[in-house]
Amino acid sequence: MPRIGYARVSSSGQSLEIQLEKLNRAKCDRIYQEKRSGSTSDRPEFQACINYLREGDTLIISRLDRLARSVAHLAKLANRFQNERIDLLVLDQNIDTSTSTGRLMFNMLASIAEFENDLRTERQTEGIAKARENGVRFGRPPKLTDDKKQAIYSRRQAGASIGQLVKEFKLGEATIYRALAAVEQSTTPSGMKTTKINLWLQVENNSKFVRGKGKSREAIETFHLSCYHAKKLDKDGGEYELTFQYENDEDLENQIHALASDMSNEAEMRNGFIECDFTEVGTDRSW
């Protein structure tokens, strides 16, 4: 009956040599090998190996942890092997499910692994809860502190472009815009006026050989219109409702012209252009 080998290491920096040597000594007729983490389901060679197995075949591995990514996964494989009469030979752990002793050992190891996994999970949960009680915060520290947000906002008010801010603070454009929006929302004076503006926007390529208008629209929506809490008024994204906060009519007009300029620059970066109209909701004002 065919003897099928499977070898795996977790990263490209590790060697498969020792496992392959053991599988060759076990006289495997075919060997599948790969360098992938065992925790992921994206293991093409493993999937090819499992699909190749048929009744009466023997799957040979060096250790159980080379095969399954979890206790539940191991149990699922064991059930399939049993139903399809596929034997499993684990070289380093002396497991051979073609024998009654091997089947017993295999089931015992699976049960012990599940027990250890439950204990580990319980200890981790208790440890995290205790740490939180003591004021420990988990996760990465935020890139944007309140001081940094304010610094970004101050530089923008002083005339710095978004590109300059990206280089200066070593952050992405989306992060810069989020910082600006956060400061604007927190510092808006109570006397500011609010109005709704409908934007009609068309993004086009400069020629039929350019394919950038889709990305330009996506960037405009993400980086520019989101600052005005944009809502799409149609599924194709040609019309938006924007919310502007402004001091007076001159301030509103300056904001609209600045937004139009930013959108135009975004399209020009991808060899495109825009056409747009702004109309205030409830009035006949337009720009």
MIZAVO-717599 format. One record per residue (C-alpha): residue number from 0; x, y, z. Coordinates in steps of 0.2 Angstrom, whole numbers, always signed. Layout:
# residues N
ATOM,resi,xx,yy,zz
ATOM,NUM,X,Y,Z
...
This chain:
# residues 287
ATOM,resi,xx,yy,zz
ATOM,0,+0,+0,+0
ATOM,1,+6,+18,-4
ATOM,2,+16,+26,+10
ATOM,3,+14,+45,+9
ATOM,4,+25,+57,+19
ATOM,5,+22,+75,+24
ATOM,6,+35,+87,+31
ATOM,7,+33,+105,+37
ATOM,8,+43,+119,+45
ATOM,9,+36,+136,+51
ATOM,10,+47,+148,+41
ATOM,11,+58,+150,+26
ATOM,12,+73,+151,+37
ATOM,13,+71,+133,+44
ATOM,14,+77,+117,+36
ATOM,15,+66,+102,+31
ATOM,16,+82,+91,+29
ATOM,17,+80,+81,+46
ATOM,18,+61,+78,+43
ATOM,19,+65,+73,+24
ATOM,20,+79,+61,+30
ATOM,21,+67,+52,+42
ATOM,22,+53,+51,+29
ATOM,23,+65,+43,+16
ATOM,24,+71,+31,+29
ATOM,25,+53,+26,+32
ATOM,26,+52,+22,+13
ATOM,27,+39,+34,+8
ATOM,28,+33,+32,-10
ATOM,29,+28,+51,-11
ATOM,30,+33,+66,+0
ATOM,31,+24,+82,+1
ATOM,32,+34,+97,+9
ATOM,33,+32,+115,+13
ATOM,34,+37,+130,+24
ATOM,35,+21,+137,+31
ATOM,36,+15,+140,+49
ATOM,37,+5,+126,+56
ATOM,38,-8,+139,+63
ATOM,39,-14,+144,+45
ATOM,40,-26,+134,+34
ATOM,41,-16,+141,+19
ATOM,42,-5,+126,+16
ATOM,43,-6,+120,-2
ATOM,44,+5,+105,+0
ATOM,45,-4,+99,+15
ATOM,46,-21,+100,+6
ATOM,47,-13,+91,-9
ATOM,48,-7,+77,+2
ATOM,49,-24,+75,+11
ATOM,50,-33,+75,-6
ATOM,51,-21,+62,-12
ATOM,52,-24,+50,+2
ATOM,53,-35,+35,-2
ATOM,54,-41,+19,+8
ATOM,55,-27,+8,+13
ATOM,56,-14,+22,+12
ATOM,57,-2,+26,+26
ATOM,58,+2,+44,+30
ATOM,59,+19,+46,+38
ATOM,60,+25,+62,+48
ATOM,61,+39,+65,+60
ATOM,62,+28,+73,+74
ATOM,63,+9,+76,+77
ATOM,64,+12,+95,+77
ATOM,65,+18,+94,+59
ATOM,66,+1,+89,+54
ATOM,67,-13,+98,+63
ATOM,68,-15,+116,+67
ATOM,69,-26,+113,+82
ATOM,70,-33,+100,+93
ATOM,71,-50,+102,+84
ATOM,72,-41,+100,+67
ATOM,73,-32,+84,+74
ATOM,74,-48,+76,+79
ATOM,75,-56,+80,+62
ATOM,76,-42,+72,+53
ATOM,77,-42,+57,+65
ATOM,78,-61,+54,+61
ATOM,79,-58,+55,+43
ATOM,80,-43,+43,+44
ATOM,81,-53,+31,+54
ATOM,82,-68,+31,+42
ATOM,83,-58,+29,+26
ATOM,84,-46,+17,+34
ATOM,85,-31,+27,+31
ATOM,86,-16,+23,+43
ATOM,87,-6,+36,+52
ATOM,88,+12,+33,+57
ATOM,89,+21,+46,+68
ATOM,90,+39,+42,+69
ATOM,91,+46,+52,+84
ATOM,92,+31,+48,+95
ATOM,93,+30,+30,+90
ATOM,94,+12,+30,+85
ATOM,95,+5,+18,+72
ATOM,96,-14,+18,+70
ATOM,97,-13,+1,+60
ATOM,98,-11,-7,+78
ATOM,99,-23,-6,+92
ATOM,100,-9,+0,+104
ATOM,101,-6,+14,+91
ATOM,102,-24,+19,+90
ATOM,103,-25,+20,+109
ATOM,104,-9,+31,+110
ATOM,105,-15,+42,+97
ATOM,106,-32,+45,+105
ATOM,107,-23,+48,+122
ATOM,108,-11,+61,+115
ATOM,109,-26,+70,+107
ATOM,110,-35,+70,+124
ATOM,111,-19,+76,+133
ATOM,112,-16,+90,+120
ATOM,113,-34,+96,+122
ATOM,114,-33,+96,+141
ATOM,115,-16,+106,+140
ATOM,116,-24,+118,+128
ATOM,117,-39,+121,+140
ATOM,118,-27,+124,+154
ATOM,119,-17,+136,+144
ATOM,120,-32,+146,+139
ATOM,121,-39,+147,+157
ATOM,122,-22,+153,+163
ATOM,123,-21,+166,+150
ATOM,124,-39,+172,+153
ATOM,125,-35,+173,+172
ATOM,126,-19,+182,+169
ATOM,127,-26,+195,+157
ATOM,128,-41,+198,+169
ATOM,129,-28,+201,+184
ATOM,130,-17,+212,+174
ATOM,131,-32,+223,+169
ATOM,132,-37,+224,+187
ATOM,133,-19,+231,+190
ATOM,134,-21,+244,+176
ATOM,135,-11,+236,+163
ATOM,136,-16,+241,+145
ATOM,137,-14,+228,+131
ATOM,138,-11,+231,+113
ATOM,139,+1,+243,+103
ATOM,140,+2,+260,+110
ATOM,141,-8,+273,+99
ATOM,142,+2,+281,+85
ATOM,143,-8,+297,+87
ATOM,144,-7,+305,+105
ATOM,145,-17,+321,+108
ATOM,146,-1,+331,+107
ATOM,147,+3,+324,+90
ATOM,148,-14,+327,+84
ATOM,149,-13,+345,+89
ATOM,150,+4,+347,+81
ATOM,151,-2,+340,+65
ATOM,152,-17,+352,+65
ATOM,153,-6,+367,+70
ATOM,154,+5,+363,+55
ATOM,155,-10,+361,+43
ATOM,156,-17,+378,+49
ATOM,157,+0,+386,+46
ATOM,158,-1,+381,+28
ATOM,159,+8,+364,+27
ATOM,160,+2,+352,+13
ATOM,161,-4,+334,+17
ATOM,162,+11,+328,+8
ATOM,163,+22,+338,+19
ATOM,164,+13,+332,+35
ATOM,165,+15,+314,+29
ATOM,166,+34,+316,+28
ATOM,167,+36,+326,+43
ATOM,168,+26,+315,+55
ATOM,169,+30,+299,+46
ATOM,170,+12,+294,+45
ATOM,171,+0,+288,+31
ATOM,172,-12,+300,+23
ATOM,173,-27,+292,+31
ATOM,174,-20,+294,+48
ATOM,175,-16,+313,+45
ATOM,176,-34,+316,+39
ATOM,177,-41,+307,+55
ATOM,178,-30,+317,+66
ATOM,179,-36,+333,+58
ATOM,180,-54,+328,+59
ATOM,181,-52,+323,+77
ATOM,182,-45,+340,+82
ATOM,183,-58,+350,+72
ATOM,184,-72,+340,+80
ATOM,185,-65,+344,+98
ATOM,186,-60,+362,+95
ATOM,187,-76,+368,+85
ATOM,188,-82,+384,+94
ATOM,189,-100,+384,+100
ATOM,190,-104,+399,+89
ATOM,191,-99,+390,+73
ATOM,192,-113,+387,+59
ATOM,193,-117,+371,+51
ATOM,194,-124,+367,+34
ATOM,195,-127,+353,+22
ATOM,196,-119,+354,+5
ATOM,197,-123,+342,-9
ATOM,198,-108,+338,-20
ATOM,199,-109,+332,-38
ATOM,200,-92,+324,-43
ATOM,201,-86,+317,-59
ATOM,202,-68,+309,-60
ATOM,203,-61,+306,-77
ATOM,204,-45,+300,-85
ATOM,205,-35,+311,-96
ATOM,206,-35,+298,-110
ATOM,207,-41,+281,-114
ATOM,208,-23,+274,-110
ATOM,209,-25,+279,-91
ATOM,210,-34,+268,-78
ATOM,211,-33,+279,-63
ATOM,212,-50,+286,-60
ATOM,213,-57,+272,-49
ATOM,214,-42,+274,-37
ATOM,215,-43,+293,-38
ATOM,216,-61,+292,-32
ATOM,217,-57,+280,-19
ATOM,218,-43,+291,-12
ATOM,219,-55,+307,-13
ATOM,220,-68,+298,-3
ATOM,221,-56,+291,+10
ATOM,222,-44,+306,+12
ATOM,223,-55,+321,+8
ATOM,224,-73,+319,+9
ATOM,225,-73,+309,+25
ATOM,226,-67,+325,+34
ATOM,227,-85,+332,+30
ATOM,228,-94,+316,+36
ATOM,229,-99,+312,+18
ATOM,230,-114,+302,+14
ATOM,231,-117,+294,-4
ATOM,232,-133,+300,-11
ATOM,233,-133,+286,-25
ATOM,234,-125,+269,-26
ATOM,235,-113,+274,-40
ATOM,236,-105,+288,-29
ATOM,237,-108,+303,-40
ATOM,238,-117,+313,-27
ATOM,239,-113,+316,-9
ATOM,240,-120,+325,+6
ATOM,241,-106,+335,+15
ATOM,242,-107,+343,+32
ATOM,243,-98,+360,+34
ATOM,244,-94,+370,+50
ATOM,245,-90,+388,+46
ATOM,246,-88,+405,+54
ATOM,247,-96,+415,+40
ATOM,248,-99,+415,+22
ATOM,249,-81,+419,+17
ATOM,250,-75,+404,+28
ATOM,251,-87,+392,+20
ATOM,252,-82,+398,+2
ATOM,253,-64,+396,+6
ATOM,254,-67,+378,+13
ATOM,255,-76,+373,-3
ATOM,256,-63,+380,-14
ATOM,257,-49,+371,-4
ATOM,258,-59,+355,-5
ATOM,259,-61,+356,-24
ATOM,260,-42,+360,-26
ATOM,261,-37,+345,-15
ATOM,262,-49,+333,-25
ATOM,263,-42,+340,-42
ATOM,264,-24,+337,-36
ATOM,265,-28,+320,-31
ATOM,266,-35,+316,-48
ATOM,267,-20,+324,-57
ATOM,268,-8,+313,-47
ATOM,269,-16,+298,-57
ATOM,270,-17,+308,-74
ATOM,271,-35,+312,-72
ATOM,272,-46,+327,-69
ATOM,273,-62,+331,-60
ATOM,274,-78,+341,-63
ATOM,275,-88,+346,-47
ATOM,276,-103,+357,-41
ATOM,277,-107,+361,-24
ATOM,278,-125,+366,-19
ATOM,279,-131,+371,-2
ATOM,280,-146,+361,+4
ATOM,281,-162,+372,+7
ATOM,282,-155,+387,-2
ATOM,283,-150,+392,-20
ATOM,284,-132,+395,-16
ATOM,285,-120,+385,-27
ATOM,286,-101,+385,-31
